[in-house]
Amino acid sequence: MSSTADPRGVAAVLATARRGHAGLFWFAAAMGGLAVVTALAAVLDDRALLGAPIWLKPLKFALSFGLYALALAWMIGLLDRDRRAARAIGWVLVVGSAIEVGVIVGQVVRGRRSHFNEETPLDASLYSLMGATVAVIWLATAVLAVVLLRRRVPDPGLRWGIRLGLVVGLLGMGLGALMVDGGAHAVGVADGGPGAPLFGWSTEGGDLRVGHFVGIHALQVLPLLAGALAATSLDADARRGLVVVVGGGYLGLVVLTTWQALRGQPLLAPDGLTLAVLGGLVVAVGVAALAVLAHRTPARGRTEVLR
């Protein structure tokens, strides 16, 4: 296989994703369209819900689900076996994700909250439906992860990027259970208070959505890191080592932001202990990365990893 350093990399990823699972691929495309529509709606509709623009939530979920679906479709496209099982699971994810996003958009149209809302029988039923579909999405993703992890990707960096991305991503998805158990995403303050621009994370108390968000998107970040490293002159062992080091640091960041939120601290107002742990994490990742680079050997060739 040839190098991925050329500009055809993005096109190759999209082609692999479409070949891997057409349903997930076109669902991701639909979410891109929905993101545009909801962004325009946010400009034209000045309604607010819990102190935030009412169309902000469907915009964020459209982007998040779109990236999630595209990443999984691409990973399925890398399979050389078990594609039938992976594609069946992919359709479960398409249906579950469509229901989840559909309820969120529908509730916005009604001017109602989608999460933690049991004010009327219909609201309660829709919230219960969302809880059930989230559980199905998590389980289906976990089963798909097992199928994907059985596939030995030739490039070691990408292999570990996919492995760690799936594991940390599942952890991030699972952190949503903390919000369900508590009946809110904020800790120490009520939902709907002042929030950070775009994300809406509480600026007065802890917010469990931070760790949830960071964890879920490991599914894209770590494989992308592996793909970027494949375009460098680093040898395979060095690329794998860096992906493992960054993946470990990424997992630490998920744990740290969740721990910070559970202690009622806003993301941008950490106390000394949180800063000390963050500093230790950064130093540990930096030292480990330098150690990996210090032991690298000249690359004799690079492996095509994106298609």
N, C-alpha and C positions, 0 to 999 in steps of 0.2 A: 504494500500500500504506500501511497505517496504522502508528502508533507501536507499539513493543513495551514501553512503560513499564507497561502494565497487568499484573495478576497472571495473566493467561491465557498468559503467555510460556512457562512450563514445560509446560503442557498442549499448547501449539502445537508446541513442540519434539518432544514425545512423539508427537503426531499425525503430524508430518512424518517422524519416524523410522519409525513403523509403515508409513506410506504408501511410504516410500523403499525399505525392505527388510524384509519381515515376518520372514525368517529371522534376520537380525542382531538385529532388535528383540526377538524372543522368546528368542533365545539370551541377550541381555543380561538379560532378565527371569529366565531360568533361573539365570544367574550371581548375580543378586540373591538368589534363593532358596537357592542353594548357599552364599552367604556367610553367610546366617542359620544354615543347618545346620552349617557348619563352625565358626562361632562358638560354637554350643551344644556341639558336639563338643569344642572346646578347653576348655570349662568342665568337661565330664563325664569327659574322657579326659586323665589326667595324664601320659601318656607324653611323652617328649622325644626329639628326634632332632638330633644335632649341637648339643646344648646349648639347643635352642629347643623350645617346645611343638610337638608333632608336627603339629597341625592348623593351625598358623600359615601355612605355605606355601600350602596350598590356599585358605585364606581370602584371602590377599593376591592370589593369581592369579585367584580368582573376581571380586574387586572390579576388578582391573585389566582383565581380559578383558571384563567387563560394560561398563565405561566405554568401552573401545575399540570394542566392537561397536555400542553406542548412538550414539557420535559418528559412526561411518561410515554407519550407517543414516540418520541425520539429514542428513548431507552428500549421500547418494544422493537423498534426498527433495527436495533443492534443484535437482536436474537437470531441465532441460526437454528434453534430448535425450540419447542414448547410455544410456538407462536399462536397456535390455536387456543391454548389455555389462556395465554396473555391477552389475546384479543377478546375472548369472552369476558374476562375480568374488566377489560377496558370499557366494554359496553355497560357494565354495571356502574362503573365510575361516571360515565357520560350521563346516564339516567339519574343517578344520585345527585350529581353536581347540578344538573339542569333543574331538578326539583328544588334544591337548596337556593340557587340564584333566583328561580322563579318566585319562591315565597318572599324573598327579600324585596324584589322589585314590586311584587303585588302589594305588599304591606306599605311600601313607600307611596304607591299610587293612592292607597286608602288613607295615608297620613298616619299610619300606625307603626309602632315598633315591631320589629320582627323577632328580636331576641329578648328573653326574660319577660315576655308579655303574656299574661294569662287573665287580662282584664275582662274579656268576653269569651264565650264558648268558642267562637271562631278563632280568636287570637290564640287561645290555649291549644286548640287542635292543630293550628299551623305551627306553633312552637314545638309541640310534641312531634309533628311530622319532621321538622328540621332536626330534632334530636335523633330521631330514628335514622334519617338519611346520613347524618354525620357519622353515626356508628357504622353504617354499611360502608361508607366511603373509607373510613379508617381500616376496617377489616379487609376490604377489597384491596386497598393499597398495600397492606401487610402481606397478603397472599401474593400479590404481584411482585412485591419486593423479594419474596422467596424464589419465585420463578426467575427474576432478573439476576439474582445473586448466584444462581447456578450457572449462568453463562460466563465463561471466562473471557473477558475482553482482552485482546492481545496487548494493548498498551497498559502497563501497570499503574500509571498515574490516573488514567481514566477509570480503570477498574476500581481503584480505591476511592476516587471521586464519587462514583455511582454508589458504592457500598456505603460510604459515610453519609452521602447525601440522603439516601433512603432511610438509614437508621435515625439520623438526627431529624429528618423531616417527619418521620412517624412520631418521634418524641414530641416535636413541636405541635403536631396535630393533636396528640394526646393531652397536651397541656390545656386544651379547651375544656377538659373535664373539670378543671379547677374553677373555671368560670360558671359552669353549669351547677356544680355543687354549691357554690357561694351565691348563685342567683344574680351575679353582677360581674363586671370586669374590673371595676375599681376596688381598691382596698384602702380602708381608712377614711374614705369619702364616698359620697353618693355618686352614682353614674350621672353623667350629664353636666358635670361642672366644666370649668375652663380646661381646654385641651390644646395639645400641640397642633400647629397648622398641618393640614392634610390628613395626618394620621389620627388626630383626635385623642391621642393618649393623654391621660390626666396629668395636669401640671401641678396638682395640689395633693395628690396621694399616689399610691402604687397603682399600676395598671398591668393586669395579667396578659393583656393583648401584646405587650412588647415581646416577651419570650415566645409566645405563640407565633407571632409574625416572623421573628428571627429564625426560629426552628423550622417552620414550614418551608421557608425559602432556601434552606440548605440544599433542597432538591435541585435548585438551579445553580446556586453559587458554587458549590464544590465541583460538580462536573464542568462548569464553565472555567473554573480555575485550572482544572486538569487540561482542558482544551487549550487554554492560553499558554500553559507551560509547554505543551507539545510543540508550540511554534518557536520555542527557544532552542538554544544549543545545549541545554542540559541533558545529561544522559538519563536513561530510564529509571535507574535507582534513585537519582536525585529528585526527579519529578515525583516519583512515588513518595519519597520521604517528605517532600514539601507538602504534598496533598494531605498526608497523614498528620503532619504537624499542624497545618492550618485547620484541618478537620477537627482535631482534638481541641484546638483553641476555640473554634466555632461552637463546639459542644459546651465548652466552659462558659462561653458568652451567653448561651441559652440558659444554662443553669444560673449564672450570675444575675441576669436580668429578671428571671423568675423569682429568685430569692430576694432581690431588691424590691420587687413589687409586693411580695408577700409580707414584707416588713413595712409596707405603707409609704415607700419612698417614690417620689416622681423620678422618671428616668433621668431628667436633667438637673436633679437636685440630690445627688447621692451624698451620704455621710462619709466620714473619714474611713470607716471600715470597708464600705463598698469600694471606695477609691483605692484603698490598699490592696484589696483582692483583685481589682481590675489591673492595677499596676503589676502585681505578681503574675497575673495571667499573661499580660503583654510581654513581660521580661522572659517568662518561660517559653513562650512561642518564639520570641526573637532569638534566644540562645539556641533552641532546638533547630531553628531554621538555619542559623549560621553553622551549626555543627553538621547539618546535612550538606550544605554547600561546601564546607571545608573538605569533605571526603568525596566530592564528586569526581568523576572521571570524564575525559573528553567524549562527547557523543559521537558515535560512528554512523548514526543515521536516525532519522525520526520516523515515527509511525503515524500513519493516518488514523485518527481516532474519531473523527466526527461523521464519517460516512462509511 
